Amino acid sequence: MAQEKPLLCEYSKHYGAISFTVNYSYWNNNYRKLYFSAQPLEPFQGLQATNDFVYGMIDQDFQLQVGIKEFQIVMTKELHERMGLLYDLIRNEYVELNNKHL
């Protein structure tokens, strides 16, 4: 019997309270890693709306790996705080995903 190829499952969530939209993805045969890309709602000079301002993955140890596109922004206190809240939301999304597939 041939093995089924894993499918990449994708969905998006809008977090209005912190002004971010996040695209999530995971392989349907492995819930131990949740991949994401996040885009702030406000425009930054030179930043196209590509949903990859911040991207990365979170694993079962809640280790968050993050990459940031090659451009510069002004890191305000407010943006820094929102990015901290974004981490919390991504971590919570990982827990919810795994709880659904137990």
Salt bridges, closest charged atoms under 4 A:
GLU42 OE1 - ARG82 NH2 3.04
ASP52 OD2 - LYS69 NZ 3.72
GLU78 OE2 - ARG82 NH1 3.49
GLU81 OE2 - LYS77 NZ 2.31
ASP88 OD1 - ARG91 NH2 3.38
GLU93 OE1 - LYS13 NZ 2.72
